[in-house]
Amino acid sequence: DALPIYHTSSHLGDDYLKTHGGETTKHSWDNVKWLLSYDWTKLRLYGGYTYAFQQLPGGYDRNALQTGFECNSGWWAKGHAQTYWANDFQSFGRANWNPTFNSQLGVKVVNDPKVGRALSFFMEYETGRMPEGQFFLQQETHWVLGIKF
């Protein structure tokens, strides 16, 4: 389990609002998150709670819940590749508890699986209230093709 304290802030949407005559508001959250996870051989389950002890703008619910799971295939390509599928569900009080869902399917490529460094190629789907920036109360859906290190 983990208990990180972290800061989130975003200016996503500021430029759009400024160029279209809107007003911008600073958005930031200082949070403490408690997460528990359980790992089986090829499956990981997790869940937790987040509390925003400081937030701008104020007046919103400070609580959030998160849960999800990750599945991994066995190693293939002579131990240098692994397929994974990860799913995350989050629900923020500040967004009226409307859930956000993220699903990512990908292939992790490594030189040595024991080292932990990897290059992943993935496809991702996300829908719900996005927690960043000026539009955090609006529904958003998108697909992504990506590479991560």
Secondary structure, 3 states (H helix, E strand, C coil): CECCEEEEEECCCHHHHHHCCCCCCCEEEEEEEEEEEEECCCEEEEEEEEEEEEEECCCCCCEEEEEEEEEECCCECCCCEEEEEEEEEEEEHHHCCCEEEEEEEEEEECCCCCCCCCEEEEEEEEEEECCCCCCCCCEEEEEEEEEEC
